Amino acid sequence: MLSDDLAELAAPLLCDLLDHPFWAGLRRGTLPGEALVRFVEQDTGHLLPCYGRAFARCAAAAADDTDAVLLSRCAFETLASGPRLRAALADVAPALGVRPPDPRAGAHPAARVQSATVTAAAATSWAAGIGALLPFMLFHLEVCEDLRARQRPGSRYLPWLAAYLPGDGARYAVRAVRELTDRFGATATPAETAEAADWFLRGARCELAFADAAFPDISAEGPALGPAAPVLPPR
């Protein structure tokens, strides 16, 4: 199955992500508060809006009505999750001793690259769009399952994780998009499969780079910039 092949291709990146200092610090409660705020600002202000629109663009290109409905629902849920997650951190910010996230925070370089990548993929082809969207869903679910399983009892960030960790709906959505990917893979040409794999790896690498940028001790960022431009990133 294509989705299994893609997941296996990116397995080393997922392992690096699960043990990344940002996610490890979040589950242990040792993450600097500003790192969490910066992550939420970049995720809710830049990534989620871009991914929501990429889902919508792929939904519009879907040949099958069932696929169009699925991707439209993914678009809605992704777009709606940004304000909800930002508000959730604002609610617990005083208890965590952190500042509320700024909804007007500019995009940092990693967010710009990831936003540009998924925007370009959705505009390139069905194979590219599905390839770039799948790691966003798959990696998010794996990270959240790992957080749920390994979060430290009494951790500082448990109130935030209670709002951040998804329910069964996310598992259903990931399973459904994997099935969509497998249906595509069953009839795809070798060139289309290679294109999906190329964009899947681009998306997976972006997930790791985004975690790097959120963690202050290993980030090498410049100043925050304006909205990401929908340009094709270099290979």
VODREN-697880 format. One record per residue (C-alpha): x negated, y, z. Coordinates in Angstrom, 3 decimals. Layout:
// VODREN-697880
<node><px>X</px><py>Y</py><pz>Z</pz></node>
...
END
This chain:
// VODREN-697880
<node><px>0.000</px><py>0.000</py><pz>0.000</pz></node>
<node><px>-1.286</px><py>3.446</py><pz>-0.921</pz></node>
<node><px>-0.587</px><py>4.994</py><pz>2.496</pz></node>
<node><px>-2.597</px><py>2.228</py><pz>4.194</pz></node>
<node><px>-5.470</px><py>2.708</py><pz>1.750</pz></node>
<node><px>-5.504</px><py>6.451</py><pz>2.393</pz></node>
<node><px>-5.351</px><py>6.007</py><pz>6.159</pz></node>
<node><px>-8.254</px><py>3.547</py><pz>6.008</pz></node>
<node><px>-10.225</px><py>5.976</py><pz>3.851</pz></node>
<node><px>-9.898</px><py>8.701</py><pz>6.485</pz></node>
<node><px>-10.243</px><py>6.445</py><pz>9.568</pz></node>
<node><px>-13.742</px><py>7.741</py><pz>10.500</pz></node>
<node><px>-12.454</px><py>11.326</py><pz>10.397</pz></node>
<node><px>-9.503</px><py>10.384</py><pz>12.598</pz></node>
<node><px>-11.840</px><py>8.756</py><pz>15.139</pz></node>
<node><px>-13.912</px><py>11.942</py><pz>15.246</pz></node>
<node><px>-10.754</px><py>13.982</py><pz>15.706</pz></node>
<node><px>-9.389</px><py>11.873</py><pz>18.563</pz></node>
<node><px>-12.666</px><py>12.252</py><pz>20.485</pz></node>
<node><px>-13.133</px><py>15.897</py><pz>19.534</pz></node>
<node><px>-14.001</px><py>18.188</py><pz>22.475</pz></node>
<node><px>-10.854</px><py>20.239</py><pz>21.864</pz></node>
<node><px>-8.426</px><py>17.311</py><pz>22.179</pz></node>
<node><px>-10.514</px><py>15.594</py><pz>24.866</pz></node>
<node><px>-10.530</px><py>18.800</py><pz>26.903</pz></node>
<node><px>-6.793</px><py>19.237</py><pz>26.438</pz></node>
<node><px>-5.949</px><py>15.774</py><pz>27.751</pz></node>
<node><px>-8.431</px><py>16.067</py><pz>30.648</pz></node>
<node><px>-7.366</px><py>19.587</py><pz>31.599</pz></node>
<node><px>-10.886</px><py>20.982</py><pz>31.123</pz></node>
<node><px>-10.299</px><py>22.911</py><pz>27.897</pz></node>
<node><px>-10.916</px><py>26.665</py><pz>28.247</pz></node>
<node><px>-7.557</px><py>28.426</py><pz>28.260</pz></node>
<node><px>-8.521</px><py>30.801</py><pz>25.474</pz></node>
<node><px>-9.193</px><py>27.815</py><pz>23.185</pz></node>
<node><px>-5.609</px><py>26.613</py><pz>23.606</pz></node>
<node><px>-4.217</px><py>30.099</py><pz>22.995</pz></node>
<node><px>-6.323</px><py>30.495</py><pz>19.865</pz></node>
<node><px>-5.236</px><py>27.073</py><pz>18.595</pz></node>
<node><px>-1.554</px><py>27.928</py><pz>19.086</pz></node>
<node><px>-1.954</px><py>31.321</py><pz>17.412</pz></node>
<node><px>-3.612</px><py>29.822</py><pz>14.340</pz></node>
<node><px>-1.350</px><py>26.768</py><pz>14.176</pz></node>
<node><px>1.984</px><py>28.525</py><pz>14.638</pz></node>
<node><px>1.109</px><py>31.748</py><pz>12.850</pz></node>
<node><px>-0.653</px><py>30.345</py><pz>9.801</pz></node>
<node><px>-0.762</px><py>26.571</py><pz>9.354</pz></node>
<node><px>2.826</px><py>25.614</py><pz>10.121</pz></node>
<node><px>4.334</px><py>28.299</py><pz>7.839</pz></node>
<node><px>2.025</px><py>27.182</py><pz>5.013</pz></node>
<node><px>2.776</px><py>23.495</py><pz>5.473</pz></node>
<node><px>6.493</px><py>24.203</py><pz>5.699</pz></node>
<node><px>6.398</px><py>25.945</py><pz>2.333</pz></node>
<node><px>4.252</px><py>23.180</py><pz>0.837</pz></node>
<node><px>6.846</px><py>20.606</py><pz>1.922</pz></node>
<node><px>9.547</px><py>22.771</py><pz>0.321</pz></node>
<node><px>7.618</px><py>23.032</py><pz>-2.938</pz></node>
<node><px>7.122</px><py>19.266</py><pz>-3.089</pz></node>
<node><px>10.810</px><py>18.779</py><pz>-2.271</pz></node>
<node><px>11.693</px><py>20.939</py><pz>-5.272</pz></node>
<node><px>9.432</px><py>18.802</py><pz>-7.481</pz></node>
<node><px>10.770</px><py>15.448</py><pz>-6.249</pz></node>
<node><px>12.409</px><py>13.346</py><pz>-8.957</pz></node>
<node><px>14.429</px><py>11.356</py><pz>-6.421</pz></node>
<node><px>17.160</px><py>13.076</py><pz>-4.404</pz></node>
<node><px>16.375</px><py>11.022</py><pz>-1.295</pz></node>
<node><px>12.761</px><py>12.183</py><pz>-1.409</pz></node>
<node><px>13.913</px><py>15.764</py><pz>-1.900</pz></node>
<node><px>16.119</px><py>15.533</py><pz>1.196</pz></node>
<node><px>13.312</px><py>14.024</py><pz>3.274</pz></node>
<node><px>10.764</px><py>16.649</py><pz>2.284</pz></node>
<node><px>13.296</px><py>19.450</py><pz>2.756</pz></node>
<node><px>13.895</px><py>18.238</py><pz>6.297</pz></node>
<node><px>10.149</px><py>18.143</py><pz>6.880</pz></node>
<node><px>9.951</px><py>21.710</py><pz>5.579</pz></node>
<node><px>12.688</px><py>22.883</py><pz>7.949</pz></node>
<node><px>11.256</px><py>21.133</py><pz>11.009</pz></node>
<node><px>7.734</px><py>22.364</py><pz>10.292</pz></node>
<node><px>8.818</px><py>25.975</py><pz>9.837</pz></node>
<node><px>11.057</px><py>25.865</py><pz>12.917</pz></node>
<node><px>8.352</px><py>24.363</py><pz>15.120</pz></node>
<node><px>6.077</px><py>27.417</py><pz>14.943</pz></node>
<node><px>8.219</px><py>29.884</py><pz>16.929</pz></node>
<node><px>9.271</px><py>27.093</py><pz>19.300</pz></node>
<node><px>5.717</px><py>26.079</py><pz>20.179</pz></node>
<node><px>4.564</px><py>29.693</py><pz>20.498</pz></node>
<node><px>7.438</px><py>30.420</py><pz>22.874</pz></node>
<node><px>6.684</px><py>27.256</py><pz>24.842</pz></node>
<node><px>3.118</px><py>28.393</py><pz>25.521</pz></node>
<node><px>4.300</px><py>31.904</py><pz>26.391</pz></node>
<node><px>6.664</px><py>30.376</py><pz>28.961</pz></node>
<node><px>3.930</px><py>28.424</py><pz>30.744</pz></node>
<node><px>1.102</px><py>30.941</py><pz>30.196</pz></node>
<node><px>1.400</px><py>32.524</py><pz>33.691</pz></node>
<node><px>1.221</px><py>29.114</py><pz>35.372</pz></node>
<node><px>-1.775</px><py>28.131</py><pz>33.233</pz></node>
<node><px>-3.522</px><py>31.447</py><pz>33.823</pz></node>
<node><px>-3.789</px><py>32.253</py><pz>30.113</pz></node>
<node><px>-2.532</px><py>35.101</py><pz>27.970</pz></node>
<node><px>0.591</px><py>34.617</py><pz>25.826</pz></node>
<node><px>-0.175</px><py>33.861</py><pz>22.166</pz></node>
<node><px>-0.061</px><py>36.832</py><pz>19.822</pz></node>
<node><px>2.319</px><py>36.179</py><pz>16.896</pz></node>
<node><px>0.412</px><py>38.787</py><pz>14.845</pz></node>
<node><px>-3.056</px><py>37.233</py><pz>15.285</pz></node>
<node><px>-4.980</px><py>37.204</py><pz>12.009</pz></node>
<node><px>-6.115</px><py>33.977</py><pz>10.379</pz></node>
<node><px>-9.576</px><py>32.652</py><pz>11.183</pz></node>
<node><px>-11.647</px><py>31.075</py><pz>8.383</pz></node>
<node><px>-10.698</px><py>27.458</py><pz>9.134</pz></node>
<node><px>-7.006</px><py>28.322</py><pz>9.070</pz></node>
<node><px>-7.495</px><py>30.211</py><pz>5.806</pz></node>
<node><px>-9.204</px><py>27.241</py><pz>4.151</pz></node>
<node><px>-6.628</px><py>24.736</py><pz>5.355</pz></node>
<node><px>-3.729</px><py>26.960</py><pz>4.342</pz></node>
<node><px>-5.288</px><py>27.540</py><pz>0.926</pz></node>
<node><px>-5.888</px><py>23.809</py><pz>0.496</pz></node>
<node><px>-2.309</px><py>22.698</py><pz>1.112</pz></node>
<node><px>-0.890</px><py>25.617</py><pz>-0.883</pz></node>
<node><px>-3.093</px><py>24.750</py><pz>-3.851</pz></node>
<node><px>-2.250</px><py>21.038</py><pz>-3.565</pz></node>
<node><px>1.500</px><py>21.613</py><pz>-3.615</pz></node>
<node><px>1.097</px><py>23.815</py><pz>-6.706</pz></node>
<node><px>-1.176</px><py>21.350</py><pz>-8.519</pz></node>
<node><px>0.834</px><py>18.136</py><pz>-8.869</pz></node>
<node><px>3.093</px><py>15.698</py><pz>-7.050</pz></node>
<node><px>0.090</px><py>13.445</py><pz>-6.335</pz></node>
<node><px>-1.966</px><py>16.313</py><pz>-4.936</pz></node>
<node><px>0.891</px><py>17.663</py><pz>-2.829</pz></node>
<node><px>1.747</px><py>14.329</py><pz>-1.237</pz></node>
<node><px>-1.947</px><py>13.580</py><pz>-0.755</pz></node>
<node><px>-2.572</px><py>16.817</py><pz>1.145</pz></node>
<node><px>0.603</px><py>16.669</py><pz>3.239</pz></node>
<node><px>0.177</px><py>13.106</py><pz>4.509</pz></node>
<node><px>-2.924</px><py>13.702</py><pz>6.702</pz></node>
<node><px>-1.193</px><py>16.669</py><pz>8.342</pz></node>
<node><px>1.616</px><py>14.346</py><pz>9.453</pz></node>
<node><px>-0.435</px><py>11.225</py><pz>10.084</pz></node>
<node><px>-3.239</px><py>12.890</py><pz>12.050</pz></node>
<node><px>-0.806</px><py>14.954</py><pz>14.113</pz></node>
<node><px>1.116</px><py>11.852</py><pz>15.152</pz></node>
<node><px>-2.061</px><py>9.897</py><pz>15.973</pz></node>
<node><px>-3.457</px><py>12.785</py><pz>18.025</pz></node>
<node><px>-0.195</px><py>13.135</py><pz>19.932</pz></node>
<node><px>0.066</px><py>9.398</py><pz>20.616</pz></node>
<node><px>-3.508</px><py>9.477</py><pz>21.915</pz></node>
<node><px>-2.757</px><py>12.493</py><pz>24.106</pz></node>
<node><px>0.292</px><py>10.740</py><pz>25.502</pz></node>
<node><px>-1.674</px><py>7.558</py><pz>26.243</pz></node>
<node><px>-4.830</px><py>9.136</py><pz>27.670</pz></node>
<node><px>-3.697</px><py>12.389</py><pz>29.280</pz></node>
<node><px>-5.079</px><py>12.693</py><pz>32.784</pz></node>
<node><px>-2.467</px><py>12.623</py><pz>35.585</pz></node>
<node><px>-2.194</px><py>16.059</py><pz>37.161</pz></node>
<node><px>-3.986</px><py>17.697</py><pz>34.231</pz></node>
<node><px>-3.729</px><py>21.465</py><pz>34.030</pz></node>
<node><px>-2.087</px><py>21.264</py><pz>30.614</pz></node>
<node><px>0.692</px><py>18.776</py><pz>31.325</pz></node>
<node><px>3.385</px><py>21.516</py><pz>31.169</pz></node>
<node><px>2.199</px><py>22.508</py><pz>27.693</pz></node>
<node><px>1.889</px><py>18.900</py><pz>26.513</pz></node>
<node><px>5.474</px><py>18.249</py><pz>27.594</pz></node>
<node><px>6.561</px><py>20.800</py><pz>24.984</pz></node>
<node><px>3.942</px><py>19.946</py><pz>22.358</pz></node>
<node><px>4.229</px><py>16.156</py><pz>22.159</pz></node>
<node><px>6.905</px><py>15.094</py><pz>19.645</pz></node>
<node><px>9.672</px><py>12.565</py><pz>20.129</pz></node>
<node><px>10.854</px><py>9.649</py><pz>18.037</pz></node>
<node><px>11.872</px><py>11.953</py><pz>15.183</pz></node>
<node><px>8.216</px><py>12.538</py><pz>14.326</pz></node>
<node><px>7.546</px><py>8.800</py><pz>14.132</pz></node>
<node><px>10.506</px><py>8.399</py><pz>11.799</pz></node>
<node><px>9.320</px><py>11.259</py><pz>9.589</pz></node>
<node><px>5.788</px><py>9.908</py><pz>9.301</pz></node>
<node><px>7.088</px><py>6.428</py><pz>8.488</pz></node>
<node><px>9.451</px><py>7.843</py><pz>5.858</pz></node>
<node><px>6.736</px><py>9.929</py><pz>4.175</pz></node>
<node><px>4.410</px><py>6.931</py><pz>4.184</pz></node>
<node><px>7.145</px><py>4.920</py><pz>2.447</pz></node>
<node><px>7.560</px><py>7.742</py><pz>-0.085</pz></node>
<node><px>3.794</px><py>7.658</py><pz>-0.675</pz></node>
<node><px>3.884</px><py>3.900</py><pz>-1.180</pz></node>
<node><px>6.705</px><py>4.175</py><pz>-3.712</pz></node>
<node><px>4.634</px><py>6.718</py><pz>-5.606</pz></node>
<node><px>1.560</px><py>4.502</py><pz>-5.380</pz></node>
<node><px>3.424</px><py>1.496</py><pz>-6.796</pz></node>
<node><px>3.817</px><py>3.204</py><pz>-10.185</pz></node>
<node><px>0.956</px><py>5.714</py><pz>-10.112</pz></node>
<node><px>-1.823</px><py>5.622</py><pz>-12.666</pz></node>
<node><px>-5.409</px><py>5.179</py><pz>-11.439</pz></node>
<node><px>-5.972</px><py>8.882</py><pz>-12.100</pz></node>
<node><px>-2.944</px><py>9.850</py><pz>-9.994</pz></node>
<node><px>-4.050</px><py>7.571</py><pz>-7.157</pz></node>
<node><px>-7.535</px><py>9.074</py><pz>-7.251</pz></node>
<node><px>-6.052</px><py>12.577</py><pz>-7.207</pz></node>
<node><px>-3.919</px><py>11.757</py><pz>-4.164</pz></node>
<node><px>-6.947</px><py>10.290</py><pz>-2.380</pz></node>
<node><px>-9.062</px><py>13.334</py><pz>-3.176</pz></node>
<node><px>-6.517</px><py>15.727</py><pz>-1.710</pz></node>
<node><px>-5.850</px><py>13.419</py><pz>1.240</pz></node>
<node><px>-9.525</px><py>13.588</py><pz>2.207</pz></node>
<node><px>-9.545</px><py>17.363</py><pz>1.757</pz></node>
<node><px>-6.577</px><py>17.632</py><pz>4.089</pz></node>
<node><px>-8.148</px><py>15.250</py><pz>6.614</pz></node>
<node><px>-11.406</px><py>17.206</py><pz>6.664</pz></node>
<node><px>-9.421</px><py>20.388</py><pz>7.239</pz></node>
<node><px>-7.844</px><py>18.854</py><pz>10.354</pz></node>
<node><px>-11.299</px><py>18.257</py><pz>11.848</pz></node>
<node><px>-12.557</px><py>21.701</py><pz>10.844</pz></node>
<node><px>-9.499</px><py>23.311</py><pz>12.447</pz></node>
<node><px>-10.281</px><py>21.586</py><pz>15.756</pz></node>
<node><px>-13.885</px><py>22.797</py><pz>15.479</pz></node>
<node><px>-12.684</px><py>26.363</py><pz>15.029</pz></node>
<node><px>-10.382</px><py>26.165</py><pz>18.052</pz></node>
<node><px>-13.169</px><py>25.029</py><pz>20.372</pz></node>
<node><px>-15.291</px><py>28.058</py><pz>21.296</pz></node>
<node><px>-18.536</px><py>26.281</py><pz>22.156</pz></node>
<node><px>-18.956</px><py>24.755</py><pz>18.695</pz></node>
<node><px>-17.148</px><py>27.328</py><pz>16.545</pz></node>
<node><px>-19.101</px><py>29.585</py><pz>14.225</pz></node>
<node><px>-16.371</px><py>31.902</py><pz>13.105</pz></node>
<node><px>-16.339</px><py>35.377</py><pz>11.723</pz></node>
<node><px>-13.664</px><py>37.951</py><pz>12.476</pz></node>
<node><px>-9.998</px><py>37.160</py><pz>11.979</pz></node>
<node><px>-8.857</px><py>37.804</py><pz>8.432</pz></node>
<node><px>-5.613</px><py>38.457</py><pz>6.627</pz></node>
<node><px>-3.204</px><py>35.881</py><pz>5.183</pz></node>
<node><px>-4.707</px><py>32.935</py><pz>3.336</pz></node>
<node><px>-4.759</px><py>33.187</py><pz>-0.428</pz></node>
<node><px>-3.443</px><py>30.185</py><pz>-2.406</pz></node>
<node><px>-6.732</px><py>29.423</py><pz>-4.164</pz></node>
<node><px>-8.245</px><py>26.074</py><pz>-5.006</pz></node>
<node><px>-11.088</px><py>25.349</py><pz>-2.553</pz></node>
<node><px>-14.389</px><py>24.026</py><pz>-3.927</pz></node>
<node><px>-14.899</px><py>20.275</py><pz>-4.033</pz></node>
END
